[in-house]
């Protein structure tokens, strides 16, 4: 009997959007979280808006350019939905596939 395996295509390497070191990125994460908490608790800003501003602060303090932050989601997830659909369908039970 052969083993059942799921083949997944290898993803293309995506270049990082910043050349900051680990220490700078760690400090940037803490600063981004502090901005989010401060905006929500002190200034009563809506959570979605606070998360958006906090993520922009994280990117800016992590030395990422605004253009790189804007283009990153489109570059990084171009093939993900199609590959997930193939693998989840192949792992489903026969009864689930018939639905």
Secondary structure as GFF3:
##gff-version 3
##sequence-region A 1 99
A	DSSP	alpha_helix	22	41	.	.	.	ID=ss1
A	DSSP	alpha_helix	47	61	.	.	.	ID=ss2
A	DSSP	alpha_helix	66	76	.	.	.	ID=ss3
A	DSSP	alpha_helix	80	91	.	.	.	ID=ss4
A	DSSP	alpha_helix	94	98	.	.	.	ID=ss5
###
